[in-house]
Amino acid sequence: MTQLAHPGLLWLFLLFAPLIAWYVWSWRRNEPTMQLSTTEAFDSLPTSWRVWAKHLLFALQLAALGCLIIILCRPQTHDSWATSDVEGTDIVLALDVSTSMLAQDFRPNRLDAAKDVATRFVSGRDHDNIGLVLFAGESYTMVPMTMDYAMLVNAIHDVSTRLLEDGTAIGDGIATAINRIKDGKAVSKSIILLTDGSNNTGVVAPLTAAEIAQKYGIKIYTIGVGSNGTARSPVAMDYAGNIQYQMLPVVIDEATLRKIAAATGGKYFRATNTSVLASIFKEIDSLEKTHLDIQRFSHTEDNYIPWALALLVCVLLAIVLRYTLLRHVP
């Protein structure tokens, strides 16, 4: 289907009326005459085709002008919707931003390593609705469900431990993620929970939140982040605002994280370094796919070439006729 970008310019076709009137007046005024007593001797003679053909030049000029007007109106091909079957899902990333995520058993620390892997995970998705929930001593929706991956990546880049009160409210983080994802249209709904500690605050207990997720058919994939043994962990901040570190044991409530995953049909992962964390996200990427009907919209394109070719043909034909078949002596 074709449309015009500037249909208002079609009013230029009104110029045809004065042009045609001028041509008729000029033709009658310039028609040569001769005074005779009678034209009876010429009445039986046929009218030459050249008499009528000479009007063809003017018709070609009008046609060329019409093509030019159409080109100025910018004819365009109409875009169309197409429905295709793709693989996609609804996902919420629930990221722990407690101070302990600054531990340096990952390079440069757990939080930055998680942000880097999450960024690559988001960038690799095509047709998913993804949200971002942060939790520490409280929970917060940083990005609601969206397919604007550029905006989501920028939000992940801005994540820091200073955004929320310190602590680890895993249950609240899950509850907030459930509220964001439960009304999604995808059949498959998943929460990817990443934490390095144990639930020590919040209103909702982790297993209670897991039961709620199970009722909504939401799977929770839990990831425990931290090396085995000890890690250089933040313990205090000096007068200049610099974080003080100390070697501390890595304590992750793996039992609870496993129960959360098992209760919802998800899976628990333990990430002991950056490469393992990246491989975990790759495995989740392969697991979390479902078929969705996605409507695609084709782009608008200018379609003036046929009119430009018609304009060129009219001009060239008029020139050829003027200097060949319809040539006349002044």
N, C-alpha and C positions, 0 to 999 in steps of 0.2 A: 504494500500500500504506500502511496506517495502523498506527501504533505508539503506545504510551502512554509518556509521560515518567516517570510515577510509577505503574507497574502494581501496586505494593504496596498502594495505596489501594483496590484491588478487594475487599480483605477487608471493607470497610465494608458490602458487600452481605449479610454475615452478620447485619446488623441487621434484615433483613427477617423472619427467623425469629421473634424475640420480638415484633416489631410485629404480624405476622399472628396469632400466638398470643394476644396481648392483644386484638386486634380480635374474634376469634372468641369469646373468653371474655366480653368486654364486650357483644357483640351478644346472646349467649344470656342474659346476666344482666339486660339491660335490655328484653328482649322482653316486651311486655305480655301478661298472662294473665287468663283469666276462667273461673270454675268453672261447668260445666254438667253436667247429668245425662247428656247424650249430644250428640255432634257429628254424628250421622248425617244430619241435615237439611242440613249444609253440605258433606258429602263430595263431592257432585257439582259444586260450584261451582269454576270455574277459579281458579288462583292469579294475582293481578294482576301485570302486568309491573313495577309499582313495587316489589314485594317484592324482585325480583332487581336492578332498576336501582339501588336505593339502595346496593348494594355497589360500584357503579361509581365512586362518590366516593373510596372507600378505594383502589381500583385506580389511579385517577388520581394520588392522593397518593403511592403507592408508585412510580409511573412518574416523577413529578417528582423524588422523592428519588434514583431510579436515574440520571436525567439529571444531577443535581447531582454524584453520585459520579463519573460519567464525566468531567465537566468538571474536577473536582479532579485526576483522573488525567492531565490534559492530553493529549488525543489529538492526534497530529501526523501529517502526511503524510510518508511515507518518502522520503528523498532517493534519487536515481537517477543512475547514471553514463551519460554520453552521449559517444560517440566522434565527433570531428569532424576533418576534414582541414584543417590550417592550414599556414602557411608559417613555417618556423623553421630554425635551424642551430646548430652549436656554434662558439663563437668564444672565442679567448683574446686579450686585450689585453696585449701585451708593451711595457711603458713604460720608456724610458730615464730613470733618476733620477740620472745623474751630475751633478756640480756645474755643468758647462757648460750644463745645462738651465735655469739661472737667468739666462742671457743675456737682455738686455732689448730685443731686436729685436721681441719680441711684448709685448703689454701684459697683465699687468704683467711677465711673463717667459714663457719658453717652456713651462716646466713647468705653471704655473698656467693658461696658455692651453690646453694639451693636456688638463689635468684637466677644464676647463670643457667642452670639446668632447666628451670621452669621457663625461662625465656626461650630456650631452644625447643622445648616441648610445645609451647604455644605457637611459635613460628612454624612448626611442622604440621599444625592442624589446618584443615581446609574448610570443613562445613560444620564445625562444632560451636555451640554456645558455651562460653567459658566465663566463669566469674572468679573473683579473688576475694577471699576472706582472710583477715589477719586476726590472730589472737595472742594474747599474753595473759595479763591479769584480767582482761576483758576481751570481748570480741568486737570486730568491726568489719563491715563490708566496704572494701576499698573500691571494687569494681563489680557492679551487678552483671547479670548474664549478658554477654555481648558477643558479636562476631567481628568487632572492630579490634583486630589483633594488634595493630600498631599502637592504639591507645592502651591496650592491656599490657603490652611490653613496656611502654613508658611508665605505667603505674608500678609494675614489678621493679623497674629500675629505681623508683623513688622509695621503695620499702626500706624502713630502718627500725631499729629497736626503740627509738625515741617516740614512736607514734602512739604507744599505749602504755598504760600502767604495767609495771613488771609483775611477773607471775606466770603460771601455766594453767590456763582454764581450758583444758581440752574439750570438756563437755559443752561449754559455751560456744567454742569455735565450731563444733559439729552442729549445734542447734542453729547457729546463724547461717551456716552453709545450707542446712536443710530448708530454712525459710526462703533462701534464694533459688533453690533448684527444684523444689517440690512441684511447682506449677509449670515447669518446662514442657515443651511439646514432644521432645524426643522420648522414645520408648526406653532407651538406656540412660540412666542417670547415675552419676558417680561423684564421690567426693574423694579427693586425694589429700590426705591429712599428713602433714610433715611436722614432726616435733622431735626434740632432743631430750625430753624430760618426762616427768610424772605430773599428773593432775594434782595441783595443790591449792586451787582456788576456784571461784566461779559458782554459779547458781545451779547449773545442770550437771548431774553426774555423767561421766563418759558413757557408761553402759546404758543409762537411761536414754541418752541421746541416740545411741546405737539402736535401741529398740524402736524409737520413733522413726529413724531412717529405714529400718526394716519394714515397718508398716507402709511406708510410702514407696517401697520397692527401690530404694536408693542403696547402691553398694558403696562401701567405704574401703578404700585402699590406704592402709596406714604405713607410714615410713618412719622408722626410728633412725635418727641421724646422730652418729657419734662413733668414734673409734673404740676398739676394745682396750680396756685398761684405764689409763689416765690420759688427760688432755690439758693443755695450757688454757685455762678458763678464766674469765673475768671475775674478780672478787671485790673490787672497790674502784673508786675514782679519786685521784689526787686533787689538790687545790687548783691545779691548772686545767682540770677537766680531762686529764689523760687517764685511760683505763689501766688499772693495775691487774696483772695476770698472776696466776699461781697454778701449779700442777695439781689437778683434782681428779678423783675417780669419775669415770663416765657412768652415770646412772640413768637408765631408760626403763620405764615400766613396760617392758615387752609383753608381759602377761596380759595387761589390760589392752594394749594395742592389738594383740592377737585376738582377744575376745571380741573387740569392736569389729574387726574385719570378718571374723567367722560368723558373727551374728547377722551380718548384712550380706553375706555371700561374696565378700571381697577377699583381700589377701594382705598379709603382713610382709613387709620387707625390712631388712636391716641394712642401712647404708653406712659402711665403715670408712669410705673414702669417696672422692669425687667421681672416680670412674665407675664405682659400684652404683652410686646415686644416679648417674647418667644411664646405666644399663637398666636400672629399675624403671625409670620413666619410659624407656624404649619398650619394656615389657608391658607396661600399662597402656602404652599407645597401641600395641597390637591387640590387647584385650578389649579395650573400650571402643567398639564400633558397632553401629546398627544402621539399618537402611532407612533413609529419609528421602522424601520427595522434595527437591529443591527447585525453585523457579529461577531461571536465569533470564537476564534481560540483555538483548543484543544492542549494540551501539548505533546511534543515528549517523547516517552518511549522506553527504551531498550527492545529488544525482543530476547534475547540470550538463554532463558530457553529451547526452543525446541532443539536447537543445543547442549546445554550442556547435555540434556537427551540422545540425539542420541550418543554423545561421550561416555557417561557412558555405554550405551547398547553395543556399539562396543567393548569397553575394556573388559567388563564382559563376553561377548560372546566369545571373543578370548581366555580369560583365561579358560573358561569352556571347550571349544573345545580342547585346547592344552593338558589339563590334563584328558580328557575323550576319546572321539572318535578318536582324532588325536594324541593320546599319542604314543610316539615311544621310543625304547630302544637305547641308545647311542651306 
